[in-house]
């Protein structure tokens, strides 16, 4: 039964691609966080600024920490282009 449900959902559900940085920004707004709050979790304000401004990619460590802090599923692993 679970296989049939999963197969049906795969055929009928088309989730949009989510920009990881935009998702982080949305969740920051949801929780009232600022970049300094992410820096406290990660430890480097400059790196956070670069990531939020598309100048540096998210590291695996950031993905793990921000996913936990912002209650985000593993969508942060999607690739995106730098500006």
C-alpha positions in Angstrom: 0.0 0.0 0.0 2.8 2.4 0.9 4.4 1.7 -2.5 1.2 2.6 -4.3 0.8 5.8 -2.3 4.4 6.8 -3.0 4.0 6.1 -6.7 0.8 8.1 -6.8 2.4 11.1 -5.0 5.4 10.9 -7.3 3.2 11.1 -10.4 0.8 13.8 -9.1 2.9 16.0 -7.0 5.3 18.4 -8.7 7.2 20.4 -6.1 8.8 23.6 -7.3 12.5 24.1 -7.2 13.4 26.1 -4.1 16.4 28.5 -4.0 18.3 27.5 -0.8 19.4 31.0 0.0 15.9 32.4 -0.4 14.5 29.6 1.8 17.0 30.5 4.5 16.0 34.2 4.2 12.3 33.3 4.4 12.9 31.1 7.5 15.0 33.8 9.1 12.1 36.2 8.6 9.7 33.6 10.0 11.7 33.3 13.2 12.8 37.0 13.4 16.4 36.1 12.9 19.1 38.3 11.6 22.4 37.3 9.9 24.1 37.7 13.3 21.9 34.9 14.7 23.2 32.6 11.9 26.7 33.8 12.6 26.3 32.8 16.2 25.3 29.3 15.1 28.0 29.0 12.4 30.7 31.2 13.9 31.6 33.6 11.0 29.6 36.7 10.2 31.6 37.4 7.0 30.8 34.0 5.6 27.1 34.3 6.4 27.0 37.7 4.6 28.7 36.1 1.5 26.3 33.2 1.4 23.2 35.5 1.8 24.5 37.7 -1.0 25.3 34.7 -3.3 29.0 35.3 -3.2 29.8 31.9 -1.6 28.1 28.6 -1.6 26.7 26.9 1.4 29.0 24.4 3.0 27.8 21.0 4.3 28.4 22.3 7.9 26.2 25.3 7.2 23.5 23.2 5.7 23.4 20.9 8.7 23.4 23.8 11.2 20.9 26.0 9.4 18.6 23.1 8.7 18.4 22.4 12.4 18.2 26.0 13.5 15.6 27.0 10.9 13.7 23.7 10.8 14.4 23.2 7.1 14.3 19.8 5.5 17.3 18.8 3.3 16.4 21.1 0.4 19.5 23.2 1.2 21.6 20.7 -0.7 20.3 22.0 -4.1 22.9 23.6 -6.2 22.6 27.3 -7.2 24.6 29.8 -9.2 26.8 32.5 -7.6 26.5 36.1 -8.8 
